[in-house]
C-alpha cells in the first residue's frame, strides 16, 4: 500500500471516530447494560479447580 493511501486511510478512520464516537459509546453502553448481556456474562456457580480437591484431602 502506498504511503499516501495509508495516510488517507488513517485520517479517514480518525475522522469517522471523532464524528461518531458519542453514538458508538451510547450503543456500547446500552449493550453492556442490557439484560441479555448480563445473563451471558454471569457465571451460574463458582467452580473450584480440580487440584484444590487433592491439596485439601477432600474425597479421600
FENDAHU-V249081 format. One record per helix or strand of 2 or more residues. SS is the DSSP state (hx for helix, st for strand). FROM is the first residue (numbers start at 0). TO is the last residue. If there is no record, write none. Layout:
BEGIN
SS;FROM;TO, SS;FROM;TO
END
This chain:
BEGIN
hx;2;32, hx;34;40, hx;49;55
END
